[in-house]
Amino acid sequence: MYNSDFDTKRFILEVQKRPALWDMTLKEYSDREQRKTAWRQLVMLFINIDEPSEAQIYEFGNQLQRRWKSLRDCYSRERLRLANWKSGTATKRKSPYVYYKQLSFLRPKVKKKTTSSNMDEEQDVENTESPSTPYDLNKPSVCQRKNIKKVSSDVHEIIKILKSGMQSREQIEIAQRERERALENDGDRLFVLSLLEPLKEVPHHLRYKVRMQLMQVIENARYQNPRIGCTHEENGGTST
């Protein structure tokens, strides 16, 4: 993705158009989202891949950031060398750093009004350095992390509800199977069901009468004194 044909001059120009990447005096410099957007724009301008994947965008973004850090560091060293040359502590080089003039926008806009000493120049050079913290194109912002945390919490709650529902359903199915087994083992129920087919064989106009007779037998049994049989057996057992 990054090769020897890379247009460094154009890259510097595009970075200059995006002060959020280098001007520490701006509010945008501290805005992570704006910096992330600016880096992504640069990636899409210089990457030589049609429809790159997120992984390719991330990797090329890191390459661009390393390239920018190298350019910025070279510029700072050149400024320091020139400052030392002016003070007589360094020899003049035949040719200055190739991108020195193009990177001059990195020089602080506000200078001290007092006479610059070698120490002042060194401090001035240091002030052009922006923090070299890596900028992760894919790293979630604070708001994104909060949203992810909320979504994770919601998903966890949904899973709990689903598990609870599954357990309740299993309990219902178990209870239903137990009722079915109890009905299958109920002799009285089986007896009544056994009368269904014979009842259907009775002529339709006589079925009502048969039903009433069956109900009458059941009613007689319900209200019959249950102690009669027992008393008779007890008396029969004691007689000689």
N, C-alpha and C positions, 0 to 999 in steps of 0.2 A: 504493500500500500504506500509506503514511504520510500522513495528512491532518489537517485542522484539527480534526476531531472526536476526535483522539487523547486518551485519558484519561490525562493526565500524573500526576494524583494517584494513580491506581491503579498506574501504571507505577513511581512512586517507592516505593509500598508493596511491590510485588512484588520490586523490587531490594533493599529492606531485608530481605526474607525470605531473601535469598541473600547472606550476608556474604562469600562467596568472591569477590564482585565488587567489594567496597569496603573490607573490614576487613583492613588490612595486618598486623595482629597475629596473624591466624589462619594456620595451616599451609595451609588450603584455598586461601588467596589465591595461594599460589605453585604450586598444582597446576593445571597448564594444562588437564587433562582435566575437572576439576570446574568450572572457569570456562567451558569450552566447553559443558559440559552445561547450566549455568545460563543462558547466553545463548540456547541453543537452546530451552530451556523458555520463556523470555520471548518469543522469536519466535513460537512456536506459540500462546502466549496472546493476542498482540496482532495478529498478521497477519490481515487480513480476506480471505483467499483459502482456498477449500476445496481440500485436497490440493495444497499449493504444491510447486513443483519445487525442487530443490537450489539452482538459480540464484536463484530468488525468495527462498528462505530466507536465502541468503548476502547478497543485496542488502538485505533488510529488517533483517537482523542488523547490518549496517554502519550503517543509519539509526538503529537503537536505540542503538548505541554512541555515535554522534555526539550524539544527544539526551541521553544520560546525561552525557557530557562537558560539554555546555553547561549542564545543571542543576548539576553539581558545581562548575563554574567560577563560575557566578553566585552560588552559596552562599558560596564562598570569598571572592569580592569583597565580598559583603555583610558577612561577618564582619570583614573588614579595615576596611570603612567604619565599622562600629559601633565597632571598637577605636579608630580615629582620632577618632571623635566623642567617646568617653569621655575621650580625652586632650586634647580641645579643638582638634585640628587639622582637624576637619571639621564641617560644619554638619549638623544633624539633618534627615533627610528625613521628609516627612509619612507616607508609607506604606513599610514595609519590603518586602523582596523577597517576592513572593507565596508562594513555596514554602520560605521560610527555616525556619519551625518544623518543617515536615514533614521537611526534610533535616537536622535537628539531630542525627540519629544519626551523621552523619559527623564530628561534633566528637570529638576524641580523648578516650578514656575516662579516661586518666590525666593529671592536670594537675600542674604544678609547685606546691609548697607555698609557695614564695617569692612575694612581692608581684609581681604581673604589671606589667611595664612595657610601653610601646608596642612595643618590640622583641620582647618575649616574646609579645605577642599576634600580631604578624606571623608569628613563627616557628610559633606554634600553628596559624595559618591554613594555612601552607604544609604542615604535617604532615597536614592533612586530604586533601591532594591524593594521589591514587593515580597511579602511572605511566601516562602517556597513550599507552602502546604499543598499536597496533591489535591487535585480537584476531580472527584469521581463523578463522571457524567451520569452514572446510573444509580448513585447513592441516593436514597430517599431523603427528602427534606423533612423538617420537623413536623410540618402539617401532614405530609404523606405518612410519616411514621405513626402519628396519632390516628390517622384514618385506618392504617393497617391494623393497629392495635384494637381499634373499635370493631373492625370487620372480624378480626380473630375472636374477639369476645362474643360477637353476635353468632358467629359460626359455632362456637363452643356451646352457647346457650341452645341453639337449634339442635345440635347433636344430643344434648341432654334431654330435650323434649322428645326427640325421635326415639331415643333409647327408652324413655319412660313410657311412650306410647306403645313401643314394641313389647315391653314387659307387660303392660296392661292387656294388650291383645293376646299375648301368650297365656296370661292368667284366665282370660275369658274363654279361650279355646280349651284350656285344661278343664275348667269348670263345666263347659259344655260336654266334653267327652265323658266326664264323670257322671253327668246327668244321663247321658245316653246309655252308659254302662248300667246305671241303676235301673233305668227303664227296661233294659234288656233282661235284667235279673228279677224283675217284678212279676211274680207268678200270677197275681190277680189281673194285672194288665194283660198279660199273655192270654189268660183265660177269656177275658172280654173280647180280645181281638180274634180269638178262635171262633167266637159266635158270629163274627161278621159275615163270613161266607154262607153258613147255613141260613142266616137271617135273609140274605139276598135271594135265597131260593124260595122263601115263603112268598106267596102271591101278594102283590102290592096292597090289595084291599084288606089283607089280614095282618099286615106288618104292625100296624098301630096297636092292634089287639095283643099281639105277641109282646110288644114292648111294654104295654101296660101290665101284662101278666108277670113279666120279668121284674119290673119295678115293684110290683106287689110282693113278690117273693122276697126281694131285698128288704122291703119295708118290714115285713113280718119278722125277718131274721134280726133286724136292727132292734126292734122293740120287744123281742122275746126275752124272758127272764133268763139270764145266763147261769143262774144258780140251780136251775131245775135239774139239769143233767147231772151235776155234781152231787146234789142231795140224794138223787135216786141211786147213784153208784155207791155213795157212802152207806145208805140204808141197806142196799143189797149186800154190801160187803160185811155188815155186822150181824145179819140175820142168820139163824141156825136152823 
